[in-house]
Amino acid sequence: MVPFAGWEMPVQYTGIFEEHLATRNAAGLFDVSHMGVYDVRGADAASFLDTVCGNDCGGLQPGESLYSHFLTPDADVIDDTLIYRRGWDNYLVVVNASNDDKDRTWLESVRDGAVKIDNGRPWARTYGYQADIRNLRDPKSGNEMRVDIALQGPKSRDVCYPWAWTMRPARAL
């Protein structure tokens, strides 16, 4: 166990090489509950995320996801992120734990028009985005609270399939 972004994180159990091969050849389950998780929703959620991300978030269909980056006006990377479209005006945004506070501040600052977003047009601001940003790791989120686990590897579906028959129906992302 090692400290990371205010969490105690397991780094390895039996050995990095052995665990790597187990995941590459079968499946590995990872506790990534330290990651930041936001709900971004509202009439302008898609255009807002398209403003802060390098990829086309608005082009996602509900149930789809993409890997992207938050970018400065100079196209420098602030952080990488996973974006999941949960509905037409509802997204799940997952960020790195060590950048959680910084990312949230950036998102709120862009939404509120408090930062420059275009060096070619420094007067351009994003006033008026109808996009609510909620921290879903906050216990105040109640039943909406989210944390992540990641099942990775070529046999992940084989591992998950039996769970589908033993667990009660889960809510969609």
N, C-alpha and C positions, 0 to 999 in steps of 0.2 A: 504494500500500500504506500502511496506517495501523496503528498498534498498537491492539489491543483485547483486554482481559482476558488479557494475556500471549501473544497471538497476533499475527502479522502478517496483516492481513486486506485482501484487495483490495476497494476501494470502487467503482472504475469502471475500465473499459478504454478505451472510445471516447467515453463521455459518458453521464451519468445519463439524460438525456431519451431519447437514441437506444436505450439498453439497456432502459429502461422500456417503450418502444413495441414493441421486439422481443419482449419477454416477453408483453406484453398481446396482441400480434397473432399470435405464433407460440409460441416456447418459450424459456426462459432457464434455464441450469444454474447453480446457486449452491453454492459450497463453504460448508457450515455445520458443518464438522467441529469447530469450536470449541465447539459446544453441549454441555451436559452430558447424558449418557445413562445412565440407571439401569435396572437390572432389579429389579423388585419382585415377589417371588413368595412363595408360602406359602398355607396354609389361610385366612389372614385378609387376604390382599392386597387383595381387593375392598373389604371393610369398612374397612380401614386407609386406602385411597385415598379412599373416600367421606368419611372423617373429615377429611382434610386438603384436599380439593378442593371447589370450589363446585358441581360437576356430578356426575351419577350415573355414576361409573366402573363400579360393579357391574352396571349395566344394559347395558353393552356386551356384544356377542357376540364370540367370538374372531374376529379379523381386522378388527374395527371400531376406530375411534379417536374422540377428542373433544378439543376445546380447552377448557381450564379454568383455574382460578386456585387457588393455595395461599392460604388465608385465615387471618387471625388470629381470635381469639375475638370481636373487634369487627367482623368481616367486612371488615377492611382487607386489601388485596391485598399479599401478600408477593412473588408473582411469577406470571407466566402460564406455562402448561405444555401440552404435548401428551401425551395418554395413549393408548397403543395396547394393546388386549387381545390378547395373544399366545396365551393358553390360559386355561382356567378358573381357574387359580391363578397366572397369570404375566402381568405387565404390563411394557411398555417406557414409561419416563417421560423426556421430553426437556425440558430446562430451559435458560434463557438462560446463556450462558457467564459473563457478569459476575456472576451470582448463584449459580453452581454450588456453591461452598462454603457459602454462606448457606442455600441450599435443602436441601442434604444435611444440614446441622446441624439445620434445622427438622424435616425428615422423621424423622430418627433420634430427636430429642427428643420428638416426638409419639409415635412408636412405643414409646419406652421409658418414657413417662409422666412425663417431666421438665418438661413445660410445661403451663400451664393451657389447656384447649381450649374451655371453656364458661363465659362470664361469669355466666350465670344460675345455674349450678351449679359454683362455683369448685373444689369438692372433687372433681369428676369428673376422672378420669385415664384413660389408655388402656393400663393395664398389661396385658401379656400378649398383644399382637398377635403372631401367628405370621406375620411378614412380613420376609423378608430383603431388604436393600437393597444391591445391588452396583453399583459404578461401572464401567460398561462401556467407559469411555474409558481405564481403567487397563490398561496392557500386561499386567499379571498376569492379566487376564481370558482371555488366550490366544485360542482360536478364538471365544470369545464376545464379544471386543472389538468395539465398534461406533463408527462415526463417521457423520456425515450428509452427504448431498448432497441438494439439492432441485431437482427439475425442475418448473418452473411454467409455465403458459400453456395456451391452448386447443389447441395441437398437441402437447402433452406425450405423449399416448398414441401419436400417429403417430411420434414420435421413439423412444419406448421399444419399440414393437412389433418392429422388426427386431432389437433386442438380445435379445429372448426366443429367437430362433432361433440366435444366434451364441454366447451365453454358456451355460456349464454351469448346471444348475439351482441356484438360490440357495435358501438356507434362508429360511423365512418369518420375518417380523419377529420 
